[in-house]
Amino acid sequence: MLVRKTGAPIGLLKVRPGRAPATASAWVYIRELDDMAAADVRKGFRALLTEAAKQQGLRRIVVFALDSETHLHAFLEAAGFVCEGVQREAVFLHGGYRDVRHYGVVFEKS
């Protein structure tokens, strides 16, 4: 759970190990669009991922986002992720196929 300094929840983060060594995939949900746009939330998110990568020996984390989730795209890019590609019509949702963007970040070896 992602929380403010006061303990109030703002979102969720799920990180699970990848199939390749030192990799993981993540799922991110932030409830309010204003929080996604806040520099301190982005900075804290990046610090959290950096620490998790360090403790778990991760070199790379991947996040998948629907093509329509433009606020999430901006949030991930501001947190240091790079759009690595688009998988066309990868998800069937609400009666139609949707594209999915792949975002990745690589951490330095410690």
All heavy atoms as an XYZ file, in Angstrom:
857
protein
N       0.845     -1.165      0.000
C       0.000      0.000      0.000
C       0.895      1.235      0.000
O       1.873      1.296      0.734
C      -0.907      0.011      1.230
C      -1.832      1.192      1.232
S      -3.026      1.185      2.581
C      -4.115     -0.082      2.012
N       0.581      2.195     -0.820
C       1.292      3.477     -0.856
C       0.537      4.449      0.036
O      -0.670      4.611     -0.106
C       1.353      4.009     -2.292
C       2.042      3.107     -3.308
C       1.863      3.648     -4.722
C       3.505      2.961     -2.976
N       1.252      5.081      0.960
C       0.613      5.974      1.930
C       1.361      7.293      2.027
O       2.541      7.390      1.716
C       0.539      5.326      3.331
C      -0.314      4.080      3.312
C       1.912      5.020      3.862
N       0.648      8.295      2.488
C       1.256      9.599      2.789
C       2.015      9.490      4.104
O       1.874      8.511      4.839
C       0.173     10.668      2.937
C      -0.632     10.904      1.717
C      -1.586     12.099      1.944
N      -2.567     12.174      0.911
C      -2.330     12.525     -0.346
N      -1.120     12.844     -0.712
N      -3.298     12.559     -1.241
N       2.775     10.531      4.423
C       3.478     10.572      5.706
C       2.511     10.484      6.873
O       2.852      9.994      7.937
C       4.312     11.854      5.813
C       5.514     11.861      4.912
C       6.296     13.141      5.067
C       7.475     13.158      4.119
N       8.254     14.386      4.231
N       1.281     10.935      6.651
C       0.259     10.907      7.705
C      -0.349      9.516      7.880
O      -1.103      9.292      8.810
C      -0.879     11.885      7.369
O      -1.489     11.458      6.144
C      -0.372     13.306      7.236
N      -0.039      8.607      6.931
C      -0.607      7.271      6.979
C      -1.829      7.093      6.103
O      -2.348      5.990      5.981
N      -2.298      8.164      5.475
C      -3.463      8.087      4.596
C      -3.076      7.378      3.296
O      -2.070      7.721      2.676
C      -3.986      9.486      4.286
N      -3.851      6.392      2.876
C      -3.513      5.652      1.657
C      -3.721      6.491      0.400
O      -4.660      7.286      0.316
C      -4.476      4.469      1.681
C      -5.624      4.919      2.504
C      -5.073      5.888      3.509
N      -2.822      6.322     -0.576
C      -2.995      6.995     -1.870
C      -3.021      6.001     -3.032
O      -3.439      6.355     -4.118
C      -1.913      8.065     -2.127
C      -0.526      7.445     -2.176
C      -1.988      9.170     -1.113
C       0.530      8.385     -2.688
N      -2.570      4.778     -2.788
C      -2.573      3.820     -3.884
C      -1.996      2.479     -3.489
O      -1.758      2.202     -2.306
N      -1.774      1.653     -4.508
C      -1.261      0.306     -4.303
C      -0.083      0.054     -5.243
O      -0.061      0.553     -6.365
C      -2.341     -0.731     -4.590
C      -3.600     -0.661     -3.751
C      -4.672     -1.576     -4.337
C      -3.297     -1.053     -2.326
N       0.836     -0.755     -4.779
C       1.969     -1.199     -5.593
C       2.161     -2.682     -5.332
O       2.249     -3.109     -4.182
C       3.242     -0.436     -5.223
C       4.536     -0.955     -5.846
C       4.508     -0.802     -7.363
C       5.721     -0.220     -5.250
N       2.206     -3.454     -6.411
C       2.457     -4.891     -6.291
C       3.669     -5.201     -7.165
O       3.673     -4.897     -8.357
C       1.245     -5.687     -6.778
C       1.442     -7.181     -6.727
C       0.205     -7.902     -7.249
C       0.395     -9.389     -7.212
N      -0.769    -10.102     -7.732
N       4.687     -5.794     -6.567
C       5.887     -6.187     -7.296
C       6.042     -7.692     -7.152
O       5.972     -8.222     -6.053
C       7.142     -5.473     -6.738
C       8.384     -5.902     -7.501
C       6.976     -3.958     -6.792
N       6.235     -8.361     -8.275
C       6.426     -9.810     -8.210
C       7.641    -10.197     -9.046
O       7.919     -9.568    -10.065
C       5.195    -10.564     -8.638
C       4.754    -10.318    -10.038
C       3.494    -11.052    -10.339
N       3.806    -12.129    -11.268
C       2.911    -12.760    -11.968
N       1.649    -12.458    -11.832
N       3.254    -13.702    -12.795
N       8.354    -11.209     -8.610
C       9.567    -11.622     -9.323
C       9.267    -12.017    -10.764
O       8.220    -12.592    -11.061
C      10.058    -12.842     -8.542
C       9.362    -12.777     -7.232
C       8.089    -12.036     -7.450
N      10.211    -11.706    -11.639
C      10.092    -12.110    -13.036
C      10.667    -13.503    -13.235
O      11.237    -14.095    -12.318
N      10.531    -14.006    -14.431
C      11.065    -15.338    -14.734
C      12.579    -15.308    -14.912
O      13.253    -16.275    -14.610
C      10.398    -15.895    -15.983
C       8.944    -16.179    -15.747
C       8.279    -16.745    -16.963
N       6.853    -16.849    -16.699
C       6.074    -17.713    -17.270
N       6.554    -18.551    -18.150
N       4.791    -17.750    -16.981
N      13.090    -14.216    -15.421
C      14.542    -14.079    -15.586
C      15.150    -13.598    -14.268
O      14.495    -12.879    -13.499
C      14.851    -13.090    -16.702
N      16.382    -13.975    -13.994
C      17.032    -13.537    -12.752
C      17.118    -12.006    -12.669
O      17.311    -11.340    -13.684
C      18.432    -14.140    -12.848
C      18.321    -15.240    -13.840
C      17.232    -14.853    -14.792
N      16.965    -11.480    -11.473
C      17.098    -10.053    -11.164
C      16.071     -9.174    -11.870
O      16.301     -7.999    -12.097
C      18.515     -9.568    -11.462
N      14.927     -9.751    -12.225
C      13.864     -8.975    -12.858
C      12.571     -9.093    -12.058
O      12.391    -10.034    -11.282
C      13.578     -9.451    -14.301
O      13.065    -10.788    -14.257
C      14.817     -9.379    -15.169
N      11.684     -8.133    -12.257
C      10.374     -8.151    -11.603
C       9.379     -7.403    -12.474
O       9.757     -6.566    -13.301
C      10.446     -7.513    -10.227
N       8.107     -7.711    -12.283
C       7.049     -6.923    -12.908
C       6.275     -6.255    -11.781
O       6.237     -6.756    -10.657
C       6.135     -7.801    -13.761
O       5.485     -8.767    -12.981
N       5.689     -5.124    -12.095
C       4.956     -4.374    -11.073
C       3.607     -3.937    -11.630
O       3.422     -3.784    -12.846
C       5.758     -3.166    -10.626
N       2.679     -3.741    -10.723
C       1.360     -3.205    -11.018
C       1.186     -1.999    -10.105
O       1.470     -2.079     -8.906
C       0.302     -4.265    -10.736
C      -1.104     -3.790    -10.942
C      -1.786     -3.717    -12.121
C      -1.990     -3.306     -9.938
N      -3.049     -3.227    -11.903
C      -3.197     -2.959    -10.555
C      -1.871     -3.120     -8.549
C      -4.280     -2.445     -9.870
C      -2.961     -2.609     -7.865
C      -4.153     -2.278     -8.521
N       0.763     -0.877    -10.662
C       0.645      0.371     -9.909
C      -0.770      0.920    -10.032
O      -1.336      0.962    -11.126
C       1.622      1.441    -10.462
C       1.536      2.718     -9.655
C       3.036      0.918    -10.511
N      -1.321      1.326     -8.895
C      -2.612      2.007     -8.885
C      -2.497      3.182     -7.937
O      -2.127      3.019     -6.772
C      -3.731      1.073     -8.411
C      -5.022      1.805     -8.130
C      -5.830      2.248     -9.174
C      -5.430      2.067     -6.834
C      -7.005      2.928     -8.926
C      -6.604      2.747     -6.572
C      -7.384      3.175     -7.622
O      -8.544      3.858     -7.363
N      -2.773      4.367     -8.443
C      -2.822      5.569     -7.603
C      -4.207      6.170     -7.796
O      -4.631      6.446     -8.929
C      -1.698      6.553     -7.940
C      -0.365      5.869     -7.643
C      -1.862      7.846     -7.155
C       0.841      6.687     -7.887
N      -4.888      6.361     -6.688
C      -6.312      6.695     -6.695
C      -6.625      8.050     -7.330
O      -7.510      8.165     -8.162
C      -6.801      6.654     -5.250
C      -8.262      6.758     -5.106
C      -8.632      6.506     -3.680
N      -9.812      7.262     -3.338
C     -10.250      7.427     -2.132
N      -9.605      6.909     -1.121
N     -11.339      8.097     -1.909
N      -5.911      9.078     -6.943
C      -6.218     10.435     -7.399
C      -5.237     10.898     -8.488
O      -4.031     10.717     -8.352
C      -6.151     11.421     -6.227
C      -7.114     11.113     -5.096
C      -8.565     11.291     -5.472
O      -8.865     12.094     -6.380
O      -9.412     10.621     -4.867
N      -5.768     11.511     -9.540
C      -4.917     12.008    -10.616
C      -3.956     13.089    -10.119
O      -2.833     13.190    -10.599
C      -5.774     12.542    -11.767
C      -6.630     11.506    -12.490
C      -7.432     12.158    -13.606
C      -5.785     10.371    -13.020
N      -4.401     13.896     -9.138
C      -3.521     14.935     -8.582
C      -2.291     14.316     -7.920
O      -1.199     14.873     -7.979
C      -4.265     15.800     -7.565
C      -5.285     16.715     -8.215
O      -5.216     16.909     -9.450
O      -6.156     17.242     -7.495
N      -2.461     13.156     -7.283
C      -1.323     12.478     -6.669
C      -0.355     11.961     -7.730
O       0.856     11.985     -7.538
C      -1.787     11.332     -5.770
C      -2.436     11.825     -4.487
O      -2.072     12.929     -4.022
O      -3.312     11.124     -3.959
N      -0.886     11.493     -8.844
C      -0.024     11.038     -9.936
C       0.830     12.179    -10.484
O       1.952     11.970    -10.908
C      -0.847     10.451    -11.082
C      -1.221      9.036    -10.905
S      -1.888      8.445    -12.477
C      -2.219      6.773    -12.031
N       0.276     13.375    -10.462
C       0.977     14.533    -11.003
C       1.915     15.188     -9.993
O       2.724     16.040    -10.362
C      -0.034     15.567    -11.492
N       1.849     14.791     -8.730
C       2.652     15.424     -7.676
C       4.104     14.941     -7.716
O       4.368     13.743     -7.691
C       2.044     15.140     -6.308
N       5.026     15.873     -7.762
C       6.447     15.556     -7.847
C       6.918     14.753     -6.637
O       7.734     13.834     -6.782
C       7.270     16.836     -7.984
N       6.406     15.066     -5.446
C       6.856     14.339     -4.254
C       6.386     12.882     -4.268
O       7.084     11.989     -3.801
C       6.424     15.045     -2.970
C       4.913     15.221     -2.841
O       4.230     15.250     -3.869
O       4.437     15.342     -1.703
N       5.200     12.624     -4.830
C       4.707     11.246     -4.939
C       5.571     10.475     -5.929
O       5.982      9.342     -5.669
C       3.218     11.215     -5.359
C       2.757      9.797     -5.649
C       2.351     11.836     -4.281
N       5.904     11.093     -7.047
C       6.760     10.448     -8.045
C       8.145     10.164     -7.475
O       8.701      9.084     -7.673
C       6.865     11.321     -9.288
C       5.565     11.430    -10.043
C       5.656     12.461    -11.129
N       4.453     12.452    -11.950
C       4.237     13.274    -12.943
N       5.139     14.175    -13.266
N       3.123     13.203    -13.640
N       8.675     11.132     -6.772
C      10.008     10.970     -6.172
C       9.998      9.852     -5.120
O      10.900      9.023     -5.078
C      10.447     12.290     -5.538
C      11.836     12.270     -4.973
C      12.210     13.624     -4.404
C      13.556     13.574     -3.723
N      13.899     14.841     -3.102
N       8.967      9.820     -4.297
C       8.847      8.777     -3.282
C       8.661      7.399     -3.897
O       9.225      6.414     -3.424
N       7.900      7.339     -4.978
C       7.685      6.078     -5.694
C       9.010      5.551     -6.245
O       9.342      4.376     -6.094
C       6.674      6.304     -6.822
C       6.420      5.107     -7.685
C       5.644      4.065     -7.219
C       6.943      5.035     -8.961
C       5.396      2.950     -8.014
C       6.703      3.934     -9.759
C       5.936      2.894     -9.287
N       9.776      6.434     -6.857
C      11.077      6.026     -7.411
C      12.013      5.568     -6.293
O      12.725      4.563     -6.423
C      11.694      7.178     -8.205
C      13.069      6.889     -8.776
C      13.053      5.673     -9.710
N      14.396      5.306    -10.090
C      14.805      5.145    -11.329
N      13.964      5.306    -12.322
N      16.035      4.819    -11.586
N      12.033      6.297     -5.171
C      12.883      5.916     -4.032
C      12.474      4.548     -3.488
O      13.336      3.721     -3.155
C      12.802      6.974     -2.941
N      11.179      4.292     -3.418
C      10.673      2.998     -2.946
C      11.129      1.867     -3.866
O      11.620      0.838     -3.406
C       9.148      3.044     -2.866
C       8.434      1.774     -2.446
C       8.767      1.434     -1.001
C       6.938      1.942     -2.611
N      11.012      2.066     -5.172
C      11.436      1.045     -6.121
C      12.953      0.842     -6.082
O      13.434     -0.289     -6.171
C      11.001      1.407     -7.539
C       9.518      1.283     -7.837
C       9.253      1.648     -9.285
C       9.000     -0.110     -7.551
N      13.692      1.916     -5.949
C      15.150      1.818     -5.880
C      15.573      1.011     -4.668
O      16.452      0.142     -4.754
C      15.789      3.225     -5.852
O      15.404      3.923     -7.048
C      17.298      3.144     -5.781
N      14.956      1.267     -3.535
C      15.280      0.526     -2.315
C      14.877     -0.944     -2.432
O      15.616     -1.839     -2.031
C      14.605      1.166     -1.105
C      14.998      0.558      0.212
C      16.482      0.643      0.529
O      17.161      1.581      0.065
O      16.983     -0.253      1.253
N      13.714     -1.200     -3.006
C      13.263     -2.584     -3.203
C      14.215     -3.319     -4.141
O      14.569     -4.478     -3.899
C      11.843     -2.602     -3.767
N      14.645     -2.651     -5.195
C      15.580     -3.264     -6.143
C      16.902     -3.582     -5.465
O      17.479     -4.654     -5.667
C      15.805     -2.340     -7.335
N      17.364     -2.673     -4.636
C      18.621     -2.876     -3.914
C      18.515     -4.063     -2.950
O      19.378     -4.936     -2.930
C      18.969     -1.597     -3.155
C      20.251     -1.639     -2.396
C      20.483     -0.290     -1.731
C      21.599     -0.339     -0.732
N      21.746      0.935     -0.034
N      17.457     -4.102     -2.175
C      17.288     -5.165     -1.176
C      17.053     -6.535     -1.805
O      17.462     -7.551     -1.255
C      16.137     -4.823     -0.231
C      16.457     -3.714      0.724
C      15.326     -3.464      1.699
O      14.372     -4.227      1.794
N      15.432     -2.372      2.440
N      16.391     -6.551     -2.955
C      16.052     -7.832     -3.579
C      16.979     -8.203     -4.735
O      16.763     -9.204     -5.412
C      14.597     -7.800     -4.059
C      13.624     -7.631     -2.916
C      12.192     -7.532     -3.386
O      11.836     -8.013     -4.465
N      11.346     -6.907     -2.594
N      17.999     -7.375     -4.967
C      18.952     -7.661     -6.036
C      18.359     -7.570     -7.428
O      18.758     -8.292     -8.325
N      17.408     -6.647     -7.621
C      16.764     -6.489     -8.927
C      17.556     -5.522     -9.801
O      18.076     -4.520     -9.321
C      15.342     -5.948     -8.767
C      14.366     -6.822     -8.002
C      13.039     -6.097     -7.836
C      14.174     -8.155     -8.700
N      17.622     -5.834    -11.080
C      18.251     -4.939    -12.056
C      17.197     -4.270    -12.930
O      17.443     -3.226    -13.512
C      19.195     -5.736    -12.953
C      20.404     -6.224    -12.268
C      21.586     -5.286    -12.350
N      21.996     -5.058    -13.723
C      22.257     -3.857    -14.213
N      22.168     -2.797    -13.469
N      22.614     -3.708    -15.466
N      16.020     -4.888    -13.038
C      15.013     -4.375    -13.981
C      13.609     -4.633    -13.455
O      13.310     -5.702    -12.938
C      15.210     -5.101    -15.304
C      14.252     -4.776    -16.380
C      14.722     -5.463    -17.670
N      13.655     -5.585    -18.621
C      13.125     -4.570    -19.286
N      13.565     -3.358    -19.104
N      12.144     -4.764    -20.132
N      12.752     -3.610    -13.608
C      11.332     -3.734    -13.267
C      10.519     -3.278    -14.475
O      10.836     -2.260    -15.097
C      10.959     -2.891    -12.030
C      11.706     -3.396    -10.794
C       9.451     -2.918    -11.785
C      11.482     -2.585     -9.546
N       9.474     -4.045    -14.790
C       8.600     -3.745    -15.920
C       7.188     -3.488    -15.396
O       6.716     -4.175    -14.496
C       8.570     -4.926    -16.913
C       7.592     -4.664    -18.044
C       9.952     -5.201    -17.452
N       6.534     -2.475    -15.967
C       5.138     -2.166    -15.657
C       4.369     -2.136    -16.978
O       4.841     -1.572    -17.967
C       4.997     -0.802    -14.939
C       3.542     -0.446    -14.729
C       5.743     -0.803    -13.629
N       3.190     -2.735    -16.981
C       2.327     -2.730    -18.158
C       1.183     -1.759    -17.905
O       0.622     -1.722    -16.811
C       1.774     -4.132    -18.424
C       2.861     -5.152    -18.622
C       3.269     -5.964    -17.578
C       3.493     -5.267    -19.843
C       4.274     -6.890    -17.748
C       4.512     -6.195    -20.027
C       4.903     -7.001    -18.982
N       0.830     -0.971    -18.921
C      -0.249      0.008    -18.785
C      -1.083      0.035    -20.056
O      -0.527      0.023    -21.164
C       0.335      1.398    -18.522
N      -2.393      0.060    -19.884
C      -3.266      0.199    -21.054
C      -2.907      1.477    -21.800
O      -2.528      2.484    -21.190
C      -4.735      0.247    -20.633
C      -5.336     -1.048    -20.124
C      -6.764     -0.802    -19.639
C      -5.312     -2.124    -21.191
N      -3.029      1.444    -23.103
C      -2.679      2.604    -23.921
C      -3.500      3.838    -23.539
O      -3.040      4.960    -23.693
C      -2.885      2.252    -25.397
C      -2.038      3.105    -26.310
O      -0.870      3.345    -25.989
O      -2.563      3.535    -27.364
N      -4.698      3.623    -23.019
C      -5.581      4.735    -22.650
C      -5.231      5.370    -21.299
O      -5.763      6.418    -20.953
C      -7.028      4.247    -22.618
O      -7.162      3.192    -21.676
N      -4.328      4.758    -20.526
C      -3.980      5.271    -19.194
C      -2.871      6.326    -19.282
O      -1.778      6.177    -18.754
C      -3.542      4.123    -18.279
C      -4.646      3.131    -18.006
C      -4.184      1.976    -17.134
O      -3.290      1.221    -17.561
O      -4.735      1.846    -16.017
N      -3.203      7.443    -19.914
C      -2.192      8.470    -20.190
C      -1.612      9.086    -18.915
O      -0.433      9.447    -18.898
C      -2.775      9.573    -21.084
O      -3.960     10.104    -20.472
C      -3.113      9.031    -22.457
N      -2.396      9.198    -17.861
C      -1.876      9.740    -16.604
C      -0.837      8.784    -16.003
O       0.173      9.226    -15.445
C      -3.002      9.996    -15.605
C      -3.881     11.125    -16.006
N      -5.004     10.942    -16.769
C      -3.799     12.453    -15.776
C      -5.581     12.106    -16.985
N      -4.864     13.045    -16.393
N      -1.072      7.497    -16.112
C      -0.108      6.513    -15.632
C       1.159      6.559    -16.470
O       2.267      6.468    -15.932
C      -0.717      5.107    -15.638
C       0.192      3.972    -15.155
C       0.707      4.236    -13.736
C      -0.537      2.640    -15.223
N       1.035      6.754    -17.777
C       2.211      6.871    -18.636
C       3.091      8.026    -18.172
O       4.309      7.872    -18.013
C       1.819      7.126    -20.095
C       0.930      6.088    -20.680
N       0.317      6.240    -21.896
C       0.524      4.878    -20.232
C      -0.415      5.183    -22.176
N      -0.312      4.346    -21.167
N       2.475      9.183    -17.950
C       3.226     10.362    -17.509
C       3.874     10.123    -16.144
O       5.018     10.521    -15.912
C       2.309     11.578    -17.459
N       3.143      9.478    -15.251
C       3.669      9.179    -13.917
C       4.893      8.279    -14.013
O       5.928      8.543    -13.397
C       2.578      8.505    -13.076
C       3.038      8.054    -11.725
C       3.166      8.963    -10.683
C       3.352      6.727    -11.489
C       3.601      8.555     -9.426
C       3.781      6.301    -10.239
C       3.909      7.218     -9.208
N       4.792      7.211    -14.782
C       5.906      6.273    -14.912
C       7.118      6.934    -15.562
O       8.250      6.752    -15.109
C       5.474      5.043    -15.711
C       4.459      4.134    -15.026
C       3.919      3.101    -16.000
C       5.063      3.466    -13.800
N       6.891      7.707    -16.601
C       8.003      8.393    -17.269
C       8.681      9.384    -16.331
O       9.906      9.482    -16.302
C       7.516      9.069    -18.548
C       7.165      8.057    -19.624
C       6.439      8.641    -20.819
O       6.228      9.878    -20.874
O       6.068      7.852    -21.713
N       7.902     10.094    -15.526
C       8.480     11.037    -14.559
C       9.242     10.311    -13.454
O      10.154     10.875    -12.855
C       7.379     11.901    -13.949
N       8.899      9.042    -13.210
C       9.580      8.252    -12.185
C      10.796      7.509    -12.757
O      11.421      6.728    -12.056
C       8.608      7.253    -11.558
N      11.113      7.741    -14.033
C      12.307      7.162    -14.624
C      12.088      5.966    -15.529
O      13.039      5.406    -16.061
N      10.843      5.565    -15.734
C      10.561      4.450    -16.631
C      10.594      4.932    -18.081
O      10.349      6.099    -18.360
C       9.177      3.863    -16.339
C       9.124      2.997    -15.122
C       9.082      3.555    -13.849
C       9.108      1.620    -15.231
C       9.023      2.760    -12.720
C       9.052      0.806    -14.106
C       9.015      1.388    -12.853
N      10.874      4.007    -18.986
C      10.913      4.299    -20.416
C       9.914      3.380    -21.114
O       9.869      2.182    -20.818
C      12.333      4.051    -20.986
C      12.366      4.222    -22.481
C      13.343      4.958    -20.303
N       9.133      3.944    -22.028
C       8.228      3.110    -22.814
C       9.074      2.296    -23.791
O       9.775      2.845    -24.630
C       7.210      3.961    -23.560
S       6.022      2.955    -24.487
N       9.000      0.982    -23.639
C       9.845      0.090    -24.435
C       9.107     -0.518    -25.614
O       9.713     -1.178    -26.446
C      10.392     -1.019    -23.545
C      11.264     -0.478    -22.440
C      11.735     -1.530    -21.473
O      10.997     -2.528    -21.253
O      12.835     -1.361    -20.934
N       7.815     -0.295    -25.679
C       7.057     -0.825    -26.798
C       5.583     -0.921    -26.494
O       5.140     -0.670    -25.374
N       4.841     -1.287    -27.522
C       3.390     -1.429    -27.408
C       2.998     -2.790    -27.964
O       3.413     -3.158    -29.062
C       2.648     -0.317    -28.182
C       1.140     -0.516    -28.101
C       3.047      1.051    -27.672
N       2.215     -3.505    -27.197
C       1.680     -4.772    -27.669
C       0.258     -4.490    -28.149
O      -0.620     -4.123    -27.354
C       1.695     -5.811    -26.557
C       1.372     -7.190    -27.033
C       1.555     -8.237    -25.938
O       1.908     -7.910    -24.808
N       1.291     -9.474    -26.276
N       0.060     -4.623    -29.418
C      -1.233     -4.289    -30.026
C      -2.314     -5.305    -29.647
O      -2.081     -6.504    -29.653
C      -1.110     -4.223    -31.550
C      -0.105     -3.212    -32.038
C      -0.614     -1.824    -31.813
N       0.413     -0.859    -32.199
C       0.509      0.338    -31.687
N      -0.351      0.736    -30.774
N       1.452      1.160    -32.069
N      -3.473     -4.759    -29.288
C      -4.662     -5.561    -28.981
C      -4.351     -6.720    -28.026
O      -4.770     -7.858    -28.229
C      -5.307     -6.066    -30.272
C      -5.788     -4.932    -31.162
C      -6.510     -5.402    -32.407
O      -6.477     -6.605    -32.724
O      -7.112     -4.544    -33.072
N      -3.648     -6.418    -26.950
C      -3.188     -7.442    -26.010
C      -4.204     -7.787    -24.931
O      -4.126     -8.846    -24.330
C      -1.893     -6.981    -25.354
N      -5.163     -6.894    -24.677
C      -6.128     -7.106    -23.601
C      -7.539     -6.905    -24.156
O      -7.810     -5.933    -24.854
C      -5.874     -6.100    -22.442
C      -6.967     -6.187    -21.406
C      -4.522     -6.335    -21.825
N      -8.424     -7.835    -23.808
C      -9.840     -7.682    -24.161
C     -10.545     -7.072    -22.958
O     -10.585     -7.664    -21.884
C     -10.463     -9.030    -24.520
C     -11.849     -8.902    -25.064
C     -12.050     -8.592    -26.398
C     -12.949     -9.080    -24.252
C     -13.337     -8.469    -26.923
C     -14.238     -8.960    -24.746
C     -14.432     -8.651    -26.089
N     -11.080     -5.867    -23.114
C     -11.692     -5.140    -22.009
C     -12.884     -4.342    -22.517
O     -12.777     -3.641    -23.521
C     -10.651     -4.206    -21.379
C     -11.080     -3.383    -20.189
C     -11.338     -4.279    -18.975
C      -9.998     -2.367    -19.848
N     -14.000     -4.429    -21.802
C     -15.211     -3.666    -22.141
C     -15.627     -3.867    -23.593
O     -15.929     -2.914    -24.308
C     -15.022     -2.181    -21.847
C     -14.652     -1.880    -20.437
N     -15.455     -2.194    -19.368
C     -13.533     -1.319    -19.904
C     -14.871     -1.825    -18.241
N     -13.689     -1.302    -18.536
N     -15.583     -5.113    -24.041
C     -16.085     -5.442    -25.368
C     -15.134     -5.214    -26.522
O     -15.534     -5.306    -27.681
N     -13.894     -4.880    -26.242
C     -12.947     -4.660    -27.339
C     -11.515     -4.921    -26.916
O     -11.204     -4.972    -25.729
N     -10.662     -5.071    -27.909
C      -9.245     -5.286    -27.638
C      -8.542     -3.951    -27.449
O      -8.847     -2.970    -28.126
C      -8.599     -6.072    -28.787
C      -9.024     -7.512    -28.797
C     -10.087     -7.931    -29.580
C      -8.380     -8.437    -27.994
C     -10.496     -9.255    -29.578
C      -8.784     -9.766    -27.979
C      -9.836    -10.164    -28.777
O     -10.238    -11.475    -28.759
N      -7.610     -3.916    -26.492
C      -6.876     -2.692    -26.141
C      -5.374     -2.934    -26.249
O      -4.887     -4.020    -25.949
C      -7.193     -2.253    -24.708
C      -8.653     -2.151    -24.365
C      -9.276     -0.904    -24.987
N     -10.643     -0.744    -24.502
C     -11.708     -0.891    -25.260
N     -11.597     -1.218    -26.506
N     -12.919     -0.710    -24.773
N      -4.668     -1.888    -26.651
C      -3.213     -1.948    -26.701
C      -2.647     -1.794    -25.292
O      -3.253     -1.142    -24.426
C      -2.653     -0.818    -27.571
C      -3.046     -0.950    -29.039
O      -3.527     -2.026    -29.439
O      -2.859      0.030    -29.781
N      -1.467     -2.383    -25.072
C      -0.786     -2.301    -23.785
C       0.630     -1.787    -24.006
O       1.352     -2.292    -24.866
C      -0.729     -3.689    -23.095
C       0.099     -3.632    -21.823
C      -2.130     -4.178    -22.788
N       1.006     -0.773    -23.239
C       2.380     -0.252    -23.294
C       3.236     -0.942    -22.253
O       2.783     -1.212    -21.144
C       2.391      1.250    -23.031
C       1.783      2.047    -24.145
C       2.001      3.511    -23.927
N       1.323      4.258    -24.960
C       1.681      5.461    -25.342
N       2.683      6.068    -24.746
N       1.025      6.078    -26.298
N       4.472     -1.190    -22.617
C       5.447     -1.818    -21.718
C       6.423     -0.739    -21.276
O       7.071     -0.113    -22.114
C       6.209     -2.921    -22.442
C       5.350     -4.046    -22.894
N       5.692     -5.349    -22.698
C       4.151     -4.079    -23.528
C       4.764     -6.136    -23.196
N       3.818     -5.375    -23.701
N       6.505     -0.522    -19.966
C       7.449      0.442    -19.400
C       8.487     -0.314    -18.590
O       8.154     -1.249    -17.864
C       6.724      1.440    -18.484
C       5.971      2.488    -19.245
C       4.663      2.285    -19.637
C       6.592      3.675    -19.605
C       3.972      3.235    -20.363
C       5.911      4.640    -20.331
C       4.602      4.418    -20.702
O       3.941      5.375    -21.426
N       9.729      0.102    -18.703
C      10.792     -0.552    -17.960
C      11.749      0.440    -17.362
O      11.902      1.561    -17.842
N      12.391      0.009    -16.283
C      13.443      0.797    -15.651
C      14.556     -0.166    -15.249
O      14.292     -1.290    -14.828
C      12.925      1.604    -14.435
C      12.463      0.707    -13.317
C      13.957      2.599    -13.952
N      15.801      0.279    -15.431
C      16.957     -0.539    -15.096
C      17.688      0.151    -13.938
O      17.891      1.373    -13.973
C      17.910     -0.707    -16.305
C      19.159     -1.456    -15.917
C      17.180     -1.423    -17.429
N      18.072     -0.635    -12.955
C      18.782     -0.108    -11.795
C      20.255     -0.479    -11.891
O      20.598     -1.559    -12.384
C      18.186     -0.673    -10.503
C      16.751     -0.257    -10.296
C      15.721     -1.093    -10.710
C      16.435      0.947     -9.734
C      14.399     -0.726    -10.543
C      15.116      1.335     -9.562
C      14.097      0.495     -9.977
N      21.090      0.389    -11.386
C      22.523      0.133    -11.355
C      22.837     -0.991    -10.387
O      22.156     -1.151     -9.378
C      23.285      1.398    -10.916
C      23.118      2.559    -11.880
C      23.730      2.300    -13.243
O      24.813      1.685    -13.302
O      23.124      2.701    -14.246
N      23.872     -1.751    -10.689
C      24.327     -2.760     -9.727
C      24.892     -2.059     -8.520
O      25.549     -1.043     -8.618
C      25.428     -3.632    -10.346
C      24.936     -4.685    -11.263
C      26.079     -5.590    -11.667
C      25.576     -6.721    -12.518
N      26.673     -7.595    -12.944
N      24.605     -2.626     -7.342
C      25.140     -2.009     -6.114
C      26.297     -2.801     -5.577
O      26.608     -3.872     -5.955
C      24.060     -1.873     -5.067
O      23.349     -3.073     -4.917
